[in-house]
Amino acid sequence: MADGAIRRVSGFDAGRAGKRAECDGGGAIAGTRYAAREEFTGTLTGEYVDHGDPPWRWYLLTKLERRPDGYPGDAVWCLAENLFVEGES
């Protein structure tokens, strides 16, 4: 790893693959210096990335049923702490 590079490790969680989930996070409001909460609902692929040291785990959410107006993508990476998976406490 190059000096200054951020550690990144990819993986797969079969126990979460195909589960419906919700996540929320913050996003910039275009043309302003402000941010707002964004909410997503979709299906977890099971793919994740541990990013940084100490690592922060991000899960890939696809087949989005709910996303912010104007959100350009069909998928979003969700921080594990902001993820609510159906059937998990």
Secondary structure by P-SEA (a helix, b strand, c coil): ccccccbbbbbbccccccccbbbbbbbbcccccbbbbbbbbbbbccccccccccbbbbbbbcccccccccccccbbbbccccccccccc
